[in-house]
Amino acid sequence: MVRRLTAARLRFCGLEPLVDDAELIVSELVTNAIRHGTGAQVTFTMTVRNGFLRLAVHGETTGRPVVRHADDDAERGRGLFLVNCLASAHGGTWGTSDAGTTTWCTLAVPDSRA
């Protein structure tokens, strides 16, 4: 559901070039919040400010998420690695709140839409 919402909103705002990567990023962040969270609620926000699209997912997660380097045959453990790569490819970055409960990612908005 959050992937469809992300895609629809980005298309509505004329940010079609970011749709595929933003969908994947949101999917990874929400999955992590659900899988590793301890709370009953996950919140997703998407904003455009100062030339960057910011995707943020808040969930009651213990500890701070970190990029892992999964073994070649591992079935999981690559999510934040993908988020990091996609953010970098779009001139952005990713991080967490001080408590680690919110994980966010930024992507540079194409020049014509900033």
DSSP file (Angstrom, degrees, kcal/mol; ACC not computed):
  #  RESIDUE AA STRUCTURE BP1 BP2  ACC     N-H-->O    O-->H-N    N-H-->O    O-->H-N    TCO  KAPPA ALPHA  PHI   PSI    X-CA   Y-CA   Z-CA
    1    1 A M     >        0   0    0      0, 0.0     4,-2.4     0, 0.0     5,-0.2   0.000 360.0 360.0 360.0 -44.3    0.0    0.0    0.0
    2    2 A V  H  >  +     0   0    0      1,-0.2     4,-2.4     2,-0.2     5,-0.2   0.829 360.0  55.3 -67.9 -30.3    2.7    2.5    0.9
    3    3 A R  H  > S+     0   0    0      2,-0.2     4,-2.5     1,-0.2    -1,-0.2   0.935 109.8  45.8 -65.2 -45.1    4.5    1.8   -2.4
    4    4 A R  H  > S+     0   0    0      2,-0.2     4,-2.7     1,-0.2     5,-0.2   0.908 112.8  50.3 -64.5 -41.7    1.4    2.7   -4.4
    5    5 A L  H  X S+     0   0    0     -4,-2.4     4,-2.4     2,-0.2     5,-0.2   0.924 111.3  48.8 -61.5 -45.2    0.8    5.8   -2.3
    6    6 A T  H  X S+     0   0    0     -4,-2.4     4,-2.4     2,-0.2     5,-0.2   0.940 113.3  46.4 -59.6 -49.3    4.4    6.9   -2.8
    7    7 A A  H  X S+     0   0    0     -4,-2.5     4,-2.4     1,-0.2     5,-0.2   0.919 113.0  49.1 -61.8 -44.9    4.2    6.3   -6.6
    8    8 A A  H  X S+     0   0    0     -4,-2.7     4,-2.3     1,-0.2    -1,-0.2   0.921 113.1  46.3 -63.2 -44.3    0.9    8.1   -6.9
    9    9 A R  H  X S+     0   0    0     -4,-2.4     4,-1.9    -5,-0.2    -1,-0.2   0.907 112.6  49.4 -67.5 -41.2    2.0   11.1   -5.0
   10   10 A L  H  <>S+     0   0    0     -4,-2.4     5,-3.4    -5,-0.2     4,-0.2   0.906 112.2  48.3 -65.1 -40.6    5.3   11.5   -6.8
   11   11 A R  H ><5S+     0   0    0     -4,-2.4     3,-1.5    -5,-0.2     5,-0.2   0.920 109.7  52.7 -64.2 -42.2    3.5   11.2  -10.2
   12   12 A F  H 3<5S+     0   0    0     -4,-2.3    -1,-0.2     1,-0.3    -2,-0.2   0.867 110.5  48.4 -59.5 -37.2    1.0   13.8   -9.1
   13   13 A C  T 3<5S-     0   0    0     -4,-1.9    -1,-0.3    -5,-0.2    -2,-0.2   0.393 119.9-109.3 -86.2   3.7    3.8   16.2   -8.1
   14   14 A G  T < 5S+     0   0    0     -3,-1.5    -3,-0.2    -4,-0.2    -2,-0.1   0.755  82.6 125.7  76.9  24.1    5.6   15.6  -11.4
   15   15 A L    > < +     0   0    0     -5,-3.4     3,-2.1     1,-0.2     4,-0.5  -0.159  17.6 140.8-107.6  38.2    8.5   13.6   -9.9
   16   16 A E  G >   +     0   0    0      1,-0.3     3,-1.5    -5,-0.2     4,-0.4   0.815  62.9  65.6 -49.5 -39.5    8.1   10.6  -12.1
   17   17 A P  G 3  S+     0   0    0      0, 0.0     4,-0.3     0, 0.0    -1,-0.3   0.725 104.1  47.0 -61.5 -18.1   11.9   10.1  -12.4
   18   18 A L  G <> S+     0   0    0     -3,-2.1     4,-2.7     1,-0.1     5,-0.3   0.528  86.2  94.1 -96.9  -6.9   12.1    9.3   -8.7
   19   19 A V  H <> S+     0   0    0     -3,-1.5     4,-2.7    -4,-0.5     5,-0.2   0.920  83.5  44.7 -57.4 -55.6    9.2    6.8   -8.5
   20   20 A D  H  > S+     0   0    0     -4,-0.4     4,-1.8     1,-0.2    -1,-0.2   0.925 119.3  40.9 -59.9 -47.7   10.9    3.4   -8.9
   21   21 A D  H  > S+     0   0    0     -4,-0.3     4,-2.5     1,-0.2    -1,-0.2   0.895 114.7  51.9 -69.8 -38.6   13.8    4.2   -6.5
   22   22 A A  H  X S+     0   0    0     -4,-2.7     4,-2.9     2,-0.2     5,-0.2   0.902 107.9  53.0 -63.6 -40.2   11.5    5.9   -4.0
   23   23 A E  H  X S+     0   0    0     -4,-2.7     4,-2.3    -5,-0.3    -1,-0.2   0.929 111.2  46.0 -59.6 -45.2    9.1    2.9   -4.0
   24   24 A L  H  X S+     0   0    0     -4,-1.8     4,-2.3    -5,-0.2    -2,-0.2   0.919 113.4  49.2 -65.0 -43.7   12.0    0.5   -3.3
   25   25 A I  H  X S+     0   0    0     -4,-2.5     4,-2.7     2,-0.2     5,-0.2   0.941 112.2  47.4 -60.8 -48.5   13.4    2.7   -0.5
   26   26 A V  H  X S+     0   0    0     -4,-2.9     4,-2.7     1,-0.2     5,-0.3   0.906 110.4  53.1 -60.8 -41.9   10.0    3.1    1.2
   27   27 A S  H  X S+     0   0    0     -4,-2.3     4,-2.3    -5,-0.2    -1,-0.2   0.920 111.5  45.6 -59.4 -44.5    9.4   -0.7    1.0
   28   28 A E  H  X S+     0   0    0     -4,-2.3     4,-2.3     2,-0.2    -2,-0.2   0.919 114.4  47.3 -66.6 -43.9   12.7   -1.3    2.7
   29   29 A L  H  X S+     0   0    0     -4,-2.7     4,-2.1     2,-0.2    -2,-0.2   0.911 114.8  45.3 -66.9 -41.7   12.2    1.3    5.4
   30   30 A V  H  X S+     0   0    0     -4,-2.7     4,-2.5    -5,-0.2     5,-0.2   0.916 111.7  52.7 -67.9 -42.1    8.7    0.2    6.2
   31   31 A T  H  X S+     0   0    0     -4,-2.3     4,-3.2    -5,-0.3     5,-0.3   0.924 110.1  48.7 -58.7 -44.5    9.7   -3.5    6.2
   32   32 A N  H  X S+     0   0    0     -4,-2.3     4,-2.8     1,-0.2     5,-0.3   0.912 110.4  50.9 -61.5 -42.5   12.5   -2.8    8.7
   33   33 A A  H  X S+     0   0    0     -4,-2.1     4,-1.1     1,-0.2    -1,-0.2   0.895 116.1  41.4 -63.3 -39.4   10.1   -0.8   10.9
   34   34 A I  H  < S+     0   0    0     -4,-2.5    -2,-0.2     2,-0.2    -1,-0.2   0.934 118.7  44.4 -72.4 -46.4    7.6   -3.7   10.9
   35   35 A R  H  < S+     0   0    0     -4,-3.2    -2,-0.2    -5,-0.2    -3,-0.2   0.887 128.2  25.9 -67.5 -40.2   10.2   -6.5   11.2
   36   36 A H  H  < S+     0   0    0     -4,-2.8    26,-0.7    -5,-0.3    -1,-0.2   0.470  99.0 106.2-106.2  -3.3   12.3   -4.9   13.9
   37   37 A G  E  <  -A   61   0A   0     -4,-1.1    24,-0.3    -5,-0.3     5,-0.0  -0.362  48.5-163.2 -79.9 157.7    9.8   -2.6   15.6
   38   38 A T  E     +     0   0A   0     22,-4.2    23,-0.1     3,-0.1    -1,-0.1   0.451  64.1  84.8-114.6  -6.0    8.3   -3.2   19.0
   39   39 A G  E    S-     0   0A   0     21,-0.5    -2,-0.1     2,-0.2     3,-0.0  -0.320  78.5-122.6 -93.1 177.4    5.3   -0.7   18.7
   40   40 A A  E    S+     0   0A   0     -2,-0.1     2,-0.4     1,-0.1    -1,-0.1   0.418  88.6  60.4 -98.0  -0.6    1.9   -1.1   17.2
   41   41 A Q  E     -     0   0A   0      2,-0.0    19,-0.5    -7,-0.0     2,-0.4  -0.986  53.7-168.9-137.0 139.7    2.2    1.8   14.7
   42   42 A V  E     -A   59   0A   0     -2,-0.4     2,-0.4    17,-0.1    17,-0.2  -0.993  14.6-159.5-122.4 132.2    4.5    2.7   11.8
   43   43 A T  E     -A   58   0A   0     15,-2.7    15,-3.1    -2,-0.4     2,-0.4  -0.939   3.3-164.6-117.7 134.5    4.3    6.2   10.4
   44   44 A F  E     -A   57   0A   0     -2,-0.4     2,-0.4    13,-0.2    13,-0.2  -0.958   7.3-177.9-117.7 132.7    5.5    7.2    6.9
   45   45 A T  E     -A   56   0A   0     11,-2.6    11,-2.6    -2,-0.4     2,-0.4  -0.974   7.8-170.2-129.0 148.5    6.1   10.8    5.8
   46   46 A M  E     +A   55   0A   0     -2,-0.4     2,-0.3     9,-0.2     9,-0.2  -0.980  16.5 164.5-137.6 121.4    7.1   12.2    2.4
   47   47 A T  E     -A   54   0A   0      7,-2.2     7,-3.5    -2,-0.4     2,-0.5  -0.949  28.6-144.5-136.4 155.3    8.1   15.8    2.0
   48   48 A V  E     +A   53   0A   0     -2,-0.3     2,-0.3     5,-0.2     5,-0.2  -0.988  34.6 152.4-120.4 121.9    9.9   18.0   -0.6
   49   49 A R  E >   -A   52   0A   0      3,-2.3     3,-2.0    -2,-0.5    -2,-0.1  -0.994  60.8  -2.3-149.0 141.5   12.1   20.8    0.8
   50   50 A N  T 3  S-     0   0    0     -2,-0.3     3,-0.1     1,-0.3    64,-0.1   0.811 129.8 -50.7  50.4  37.2   15.1   22.7   -0.4
   51   51 A G  T 3  S+     0   0    0     63,-0.3    58,-2.9     1,-0.2     2,-0.4   0.606 116.6 104.1  81.4  11.9   15.5   20.6   -3.5
   52   52 A F  E <   -AB  49 108A   0     -3,-2.0    -3,-2.3    56,-0.3     2,-0.5  -0.982  62.8-139.0-130.5 139.6   15.3   17.2   -1.8
   53   53 A L  E     -AB  48 107A   0     54,-3.3    54,-2.3    -2,-0.4     2,-0.5  -0.837  25.4-158.6 -87.0 127.3   12.6   14.5   -1.4
   54   54 A R  E     -AB  47 106A   0     -7,-3.5    -7,-2.2    -2,-0.5     2,-0.5  -0.954   9.5-171.6-114.9 123.5   12.7   13.2    2.1
   55   55 A L  E     +AB  46 105A   0     50,-2.8    50,-2.3    -2,-0.5     2,-0.4  -0.957  12.5 177.6-111.3 126.4   11.2    9.8    2.9
   56   56 A A  E     -AB  45 104A   0    -11,-2.6   -11,-2.6    -2,-0.5     2,-0.4  -0.993  15.9-167.3-136.8 139.5   10.9    9.0    6.6
   57   57 A V  E     -AB  44 103A   0     46,-2.7    46,-2.6    -2,-0.4     2,-0.5  -0.993   8.0-163.2-127.0 126.4    9.5    6.0    8.5
   58   58 A H  E     +AB  43 102A   0    -15,-3.1   -15,-2.7    -2,-0.4     2,-0.3  -0.933  22.5 147.9-112.3 129.5    9.0    6.1   12.2
   59   59 A G  E     -A   42   0A   0     42,-2.8     2,-1.9    -2,-0.5   -17,-0.1  -0.978  58.4 -96.0-152.6 154.0    8.5    2.9   14.3
   60   60 A E  E     +     0   0A   0    -19,-0.5   -22,-4.2    -2,-0.3   -21,-0.5  -0.540  60.3 166.1 -76.5  86.6    9.4    1.9   17.8
   61   61 A T  E     -A   37   0A   0     -2,-1.9     2,-0.4   -24,-0.3   -24,-0.2  -0.865  33.7-134.1-107.8 134.0   12.6    0.2   17.0
   62   62 A T  S    S+     0   0    0    -26,-0.7    38,-0.1    -2,-0.4    37,-0.0  -0.725  73.1   3.3 -85.7 134.9   15.2   -0.7   19.5
   63   63 A G  S    S-     0   0    0     -2,-0.4    -2,-0.1    36,-0.3    36,-0.0  -0.069  95.7 -69.1  81.1 173.2   18.7    0.2   18.6
   64   64 A R        -     0   0    0     32,-0.1    36,-0.1    37,-0.0    37,-0.1  -0.882  46.1-117.9-106.4 132.5   19.9    2.1   15.5
   65   65 A P        -     0   0    0      0, 0.0     2,-0.3     0, 0.0    -2,-0.0  -0.377  34.6-172.5 -64.7 144.2   19.7    0.5   12.0
   66   66 A V        -     0   0    0     -2,-0.1     2,-0.3    29,-0.0    14,-0.2  -0.969  31.2-100.4-136.4 152.8   23.1    0.0   10.3
   67   67 A V        -     0   0    0     -2,-0.3     2,-0.3    13,-0.2    11,-0.1  -0.584  42.7-162.6 -70.8 129.0   24.1   -1.0    6.8
   68   68 A R        -     0   0    0      9,-0.4     2,-0.7    -2,-0.3    13,-0.1  -0.783  19.1-134.0-110.1 158.0   25.1   -4.7    6.8
   69   69 A H        -     0   0    0     -2,-0.3     9,-0.1    12,-0.0     2,-0.1  -0.877  30.3-155.1-112.4  97.4   27.1   -6.6    4.3
   70   70 A A        -     0   0    0     -2,-0.7     7,-0.1     7,-0.3     2,-0.0  -0.342  20.8-103.2 -73.8 149.7   25.2   -9.8    3.8
   71   71 A D    >   -     0   0    0      1,-0.1     3,-1.7    -2,-0.1    -1,-0.1  -0.314  37.5-106.2 -63.8 156.3   26.8  -13.0    2.5
   72   72 A D  T 3  S+     0   0    0      1,-0.3    -1,-0.1     3,-0.0    -2,-0.1   0.823 120.9  43.0 -56.4 -34.0   26.2  -13.8   -1.1
   73   73 A D  T 3  S+     0   0    0      2,-0.0    -1,-0.3     0, 0.0     2,-0.1   0.378  86.1 120.7 -96.8   5.0   23.7  -16.6   -0.2
   74   74 A A    <   -     0   0    0     -3,-1.7    -4,-0.1     1,-0.1     3,-0.0  -0.435  55.6-148.8 -69.4 141.9   21.9  -14.6    2.6
   75   75 A E  S    S+     0   0    0     -2,-0.1     2,-0.3     2,-0.0    -1,-0.1   0.548  77.2  12.3 -89.6  -9.1   18.2  -14.2    2.0
   76   76 A R  S    S+     0   0    0      1,-0.1    -2,-0.0     2,-0.0    -1,-0.0  -0.930  78.3  88.1-152.7 176.9   18.0  -10.8    3.8
   77   77 A G        +     0   0    0     -2,-0.3    -9,-0.4    -7,-0.1    -7,-0.3   0.548  68.2  94.3 105.8   8.7   20.2   -8.1    5.2
   78   78 A R     >  +     0   0    0     -9,-0.1     4,-2.4     2,-0.1     5,-0.2   0.432  51.2  99.4-110.0  -1.0   20.6   -5.9    2.1
   79   79 A G  H  > S+     0   0    0      1,-0.2     4,-2.3     2,-0.2     5,-0.1   0.920  87.9  38.3 -57.1 -54.9   17.8   -3.4    2.7
   80   80 A L  H  > S+     0   0    0      1,-0.2     4,-2.6     2,-0.2    -1,-0.2   0.787 112.4  59.4 -71.5 -25.5   19.8   -0.5    4.1
   81   81 A F  H  > S+     0   0    0      2,-0.2     4,-2.3     1,-0.2    -1,-0.2   0.929 108.8  45.0 -62.3 -45.0   22.7   -1.2    1.7
   82   82 A L  H  X S+     0   0    0     -4,-2.4     4,-2.9     2,-0.2     5,-0.3   0.922 112.1  51.4 -63.7 -44.6   20.2   -0.7   -1.2
   83   83 A V  H  X S+     0   0    0     -4,-2.3     4,-2.6     1,-0.2     5,-0.2   0.931 111.2  48.5 -57.5 -46.5   18.8    2.5    0.5
   84   84 A N  H  X S+     0   0    0     -4,-2.6     4,-2.4     1,-0.2    -1,-0.2   0.919 112.8  47.3 -60.6 -45.6   22.3    3.8    0.9
   85   85 A C  H  X S+     0   0    0     -4,-2.3     4,-2.3     2,-0.2    -2,-0.2   0.920 114.3  46.0 -63.9 -44.9   23.2    3.1   -2.8
   86   86 A L  H  X S+     0   0    0     -4,-2.9     4,-1.2     2,-0.2    -2,-0.2   0.904 112.6  50.0 -67.3 -41.1   20.0    4.6   -4.2
   87   87 A A  H ><>S+     0   0    0     -4,-2.6     5,-3.4    -5,-0.3     3,-0.6   0.939 112.3  47.9 -61.4 -46.2   20.3    7.7   -2.0
   88   88 A S  H ><5S+     0   0    0     -4,-2.4     3,-1.7     1,-0.2    -2,-0.2   0.893 107.2  56.0 -61.3 -40.7   23.9    8.2   -3.1
   89   89 A A  H 3<5S+     0   0    0     -4,-2.3    -1,-0.2     1,-0.3    -2,-0.2   0.768 110.6  46.0 -63.5 -25.0   22.9    7.7   -6.8
   90   90 A H  T <<5S-     0   0    0     -4,-1.2    18,-2.3    -3,-0.6    -1,-0.3   0.147 122.3-103.3-103.5  17.2   20.4   10.6   -6.4
   91   91 A G  T < 5S+     0   0    0     -3,-1.7    -3,-0.2     1,-0.2     2,-0.1   0.751  88.1 106.1  70.7  23.6   22.8   12.9   -4.6
   92   92 A G      < -     0   0    0     -5,-3.4     2,-0.3    -6,-0.2    -1,-0.2  -0.317  53.2-144.7-117.0-160.3   21.1   12.2   -1.2
   93   93 A T        -     0   0    0     13,-0.4    13,-3.1    -2,-0.1     2,-0.3  -0.879   6.6-135.0-154.5-178.5   21.8   10.4    2.0
   94   94 A W  E     +C  105   0A   0     -2,-0.3     2,-0.3    11,-0.3    11,-0.2  -0.952  27.9 144.6-143.8 164.2   20.1    8.4    4.7
   95   95 A G  E     -C  104   0A   0      9,-2.1     9,-2.6    -2,-0.3     2,-0.3  -0.967  34.1-105.2-175.2-170.4   20.2    8.3    8.5
   96   96 A T  E     -C  103   0A   0     -2,-0.3     7,-0.2     7,-0.2   -32,-0.1  -0.918  33.5 -99.9-133.9 159.5   18.3    7.8   11.7
   97   97 A S    >   -     0   0    0      5,-2.4     3,-1.1    -2,-0.3    -1,-0.0  -0.278  49.9 -95.7 -68.3 167.3   17.0   10.0   14.5
   98   98 A D  T 3  S+     0   0    0      1,-0.3    -1,-0.1     2,-0.1    -2,-0.0   0.868 128.3  44.1 -55.6 -39.0   19.1   10.1   17.7
   99   99 A A  T 3  S-     0   0    0      1,-0.0    -1,-0.3   -37,-0.0   -36,-0.3   0.604 110.3-122.7 -82.6 -10.9   16.9    7.4   19.3
  100  100 A G  S <  S+     0   0    0     -3,-1.1    -2,-0.1     2,-0.2   -41,-0.1   0.538  81.1 116.2  82.9   6.0   16.9    5.3   16.1
  101  101 A T        +     0   0    0      1,-0.1   -42,-2.8   -41,-0.1     2,-0.5   0.697  70.0  51.1 -83.6 -18.2   13.1    5.3   15.9
  102  102 A T  E     -B   58   0A   0    -44,-0.2    -5,-2.4   -42,-0.1     2,-0.5  -0.980  64.9-169.0-121.4 126.8   13.0    7.2   12.6
  103  103 A T  E     -BC  57  96A   0    -46,-2.6   -46,-2.7    -2,-0.5     2,-0.3  -0.955  16.4-179.7-112.1 133.0   14.9    6.2    9.6
  104  104 A W  E     -BC  56  95A   0     -9,-2.6    -9,-2.1    -2,-0.5     2,-0.3  -0.850  16.0-165.4-133.1 164.3   15.0    8.6    6.7
  105  105 A C  E     -BC  55  94A   0    -50,-2.3   -50,-2.8    -2,-0.3     2,-0.4  -0.992   7.9-152.8-147.9 142.9   16.4    9.0    3.2
  106  106 A T  E     -B   54   0A   0    -13,-3.1   -13,-0.4    -2,-0.3     2,-0.4  -0.949   6.9-171.9-120.7 145.3   16.8   12.0    0.9
  107  107 A L  E     -B   53   0A   0    -54,-2.3   -54,-3.3    -2,-0.4   -16,-0.2  -0.999  31.8-112.9-130.5 133.4   16.9   12.1   -2.9
  108  108 A A  E     -B   52   0A   0    -18,-2.3   -56,-0.3    -2,-0.4   -16,-0.1  -0.455  32.3-125.5 -65.7 134.6   17.8   15.2   -4.9
  109  109 A V        -     0   0    0    -58,-2.9     5,-0.2    -2,-0.2    -1,-0.1  -0.631  35.5 -95.4 -79.2 136.8   14.8   16.4   -6.8
  110  110 A P    >>  -     0   0    0      0, 0.0     3,-2.9     0, 0.0     4,-0.8  -0.240  40.7-109.2 -52.1 142.1   15.4   16.8  -10.6
  111  111 A D  G >4 S+     0   0    0      1,-0.3     3,-0.7     2,-0.2    -2,-0.1   0.778 115.9  58.8 -46.4 -39.3   16.4   20.5  -11.4
  112  112 A S  G 34 S+     0   0    0      1,-0.2    -1,-0.3     2,-0.1    -3,-0.0   0.645 113.2  38.8 -70.4 -12.4   13.2   21.2  -13.2
  113  113 A R  G <4        0   0    0     -3,-2.9    -1,-0.2     1,-0.1    -2,-0.2   0.450 360.0 360.0-115.5  -4.0   11.1   20.4  -10.0
  114  114 A A    <<        0   0    0     -4,-0.8   -63,-0.3    -3,-0.7    -2,-0.1   0.510 360.0 360.0 -68.3 360.0   13.2   21.7   -7.2
